[in-house]
Amino acid sequence: MSEVELIWGSGLQAFKFGLGQFRALQENVNRRRLAIGAPLAGPMDLVAQLKAKNVWPDDLRDILRLGLIGGGMSPRDASIEMGQYFDNTPPVPHMLPALTVLMAGLVGPPEQAADEAKKK
């Protein structure tokens, strides 16, 4: 579970998805699904949805918000950042950053994952 830095929102941001962020994401994502009888979704389901550009906007928002908090931003500041740079914008431009953040939590940041693949 590694940190990644991306230019997003107000500038260069640190994002990190650790166990706490994965737990919070699962609770939020699946609470919404249970409420409407939709199938539950795990992290790899969200990866597939992000790649297909078919992710629920609230799931997308949660990935970025929780990643900011994991990267060291206070929950209050992360909420402000999301309000300013996510809430009133189309979701598609946020899908690649969210995919990068989620994948960094699952396999490490892009450069670390590439290095490990070369070793194999």
C-alpha angles and dihedrals in degrees: 000000000000141000122247129189119218136170101245135139111347095003141290107009133186114225126186131175112200131161093282092054092048091051093049091046092051092049093050097041096047096041088062092047095047090051091062100029094252120149116272118256130214128196094274090050087055090049090054091047092049091050090050091046087236103116124132110256093233090052090051090049092050093052092054096040094048091044091055091050091048088050091058106271116133116250089244093053091044089054091050091048091051092048092051102039107023115026099067098035133084112271100227097076089056095054098083094049090047091049090050092050094047094046091048087057092048102041107003131265117319095261093047092048091049091050092050091049090053090052091056 
